[in-house]
Structures are given as structure tokens and as C-alpha cells.
Amino acid sequence: MPHEFRPYLPGVLAYIADEISVEVAVRLAEAKGGRRVYIPKNPDSETALAKLVGWENACLLSKLLGHGELPVPAGSFGGQTGRRQRIAMLLDQGMSHSDIAAKVDVTQRTVERVAASLRDPDQPMQRDLFL
């Protein structure tokens, strides 16, 4: 049974994931990571936030965080560790290396290295330069 992918979500994104949903936090991170998003006091369906996460979720965000500008953290998928987790999950789902590389925004060689390290966890990711 595949387990749910839980990306690394820093700061307020982790709080949103815990209180509302991981999907809302990820959607915010993907669309606005490293930038600001405005949370209206009383969102309607035509606000930018409602168009991004849906009206009900925009209302929940307003209740949870209040209104005003929200700086959305960058690096929403945890750098190397987050990419590795996501690659591992997609490999478990049987996705091809090429498709994973496109989806995670890494090279196919990176996917191959992660796949090899998952087969042999004792194998270091990089050779020692001084051997």
C-alpha cells in the first residue's frame, strides 16, 4: 500500500498543512513560494487566493491566519531531502525515471542515483574525493 507523500513544508506551510490540508499548503508553496500572498478579511470567490486554493480554503486561511500579506516560504519541498522523498514515492508508484525527472524538476541521472541508493542504502551518494 503506497504511503501518502508528505513534503517538507517549512514554517507557516507546515501549520497550514496540519490545520487545513497538505494539498492547500502544497498549492500555496508551488504557486507563491518565495513571494507574498494577500489574505483578505472576508474572501469571496473572485479573490486571487480563492482562485488559487478555492473559496472555502481561502475562508479557512483567513480564520486561521488573519488577514493581510502572508510571506510564503521558498524551498517548499525541502531541498535535497524533499526531492529524494518525492523521487522515492514516485518510484514506488512505478513511474519511469524520465517522468519522475520532469515531475520533480531534476535530471534523469539524479533519479537514477536516488533509485540506486534506495536499492543499496549503504552505498554513499557520492564517492570520496580523496580515495
N, C-alpha and C positions, 0 to 999 in steps of 0.2 A: 504494500500500500504506500503510495508516494506521500511524503510529508509536505505540509504547507511550507512554501518558501517564505521565510521571514527575513527581509533585507535588513541591513544595518541602517537604522534611522536615528540620526543624532538629534539631541535636544528636543525641541518642540514637536518634531515629526514623530518621535517615539511616544510622546504624550498623546498626540492626535491618534496614533495607531492604537494605543491602549484604550482611549476613551471613546473613539468613534469607530475607526476601522483602519486596517493596514492599507486597504485599497485607496482610501481618501488620502492618507499620508503619502503613499507612493505617487499618486496622481499629482499632488502638490509638488513633490520633490522633482518629478520628471518635467513638469511644466514650468516651475518657478524656482528651482534650486539655484541659490546664489543671488536671488533677487527678492523683491518685496511684493507681497500681495495685499490688497486692501480688503479688510473685513468690514462690511457695512453693519451698522447697528441693527437694522431691520432689512435683511437681504430680500430682494424679490427675484423672480425667475430671470430677469433680464440683466442682473449684475454680472460682472466678469467672473466673480467667484462662483456664483450659481451655475454659470455656463461651464465652468471648469469641473466642479465636484458635484453638481446637482443642487437644487434648491433646498431640499431637506438637510443635506450635509452642510450647506452654507449656513443655514439657521443653527445647526448644532455647533459649528465652529464659532459663530458669533456668541452663542451662550457660553461655550467652553472658554474662549479666549478673550471675549470682549471685542469691541470694535476698534478699528484703526489699522495702521500698517503692521504687517507681520513679516519680519525677515525670515525667509525660508532658507534653512541651511543648505549649503552646497555639499557635494560629496555624499549625496543621499544614499548611495549604495555601498558605502564603506570601503572605498579604495580597493586594494588588492584582496582583502579578506571577503568583502562583499561580492566582488566579481567571482572569486573562487567558489563561494557558496552557490551563487546563481548558476555557474557553469556546472557544478556538481548536480544540482537539482535538474537541470535540463538534460544532462547526460542520463540521469536516472529515468527520465521520461522517454528516452530513446531518440532524442533529436540528433541530427547529424552535426558533425564538428563545424561544417560550413555555416549551417543555420544558427548554431549557438554563437559563433563568432559575430555574425551580423546582429543578433538579438542583444548580446551583452556589450557590443562595441569593443571587441578585442580582435587580435589576429587569430587566424586558424591555428597557428603554431602555439599560441598561448593556450588554446583549448586542448591541443594535443598534449602539452606539458602537464596541464592540470589533470587530464584523464590518466596519463601515465603515473602521476604521483598518487592518484586515488587507487590505482591498481597495486602500487607498492609504496605505502605511506612512509617507509623508512628511507626511501630514495630522496636525497635533498633536491630542492627545486633548482639549485644552481651548483655547479662544480666549484670546488675550492681553487681559487686562482693560483695559490702557492704550492700546489702538489706537484 
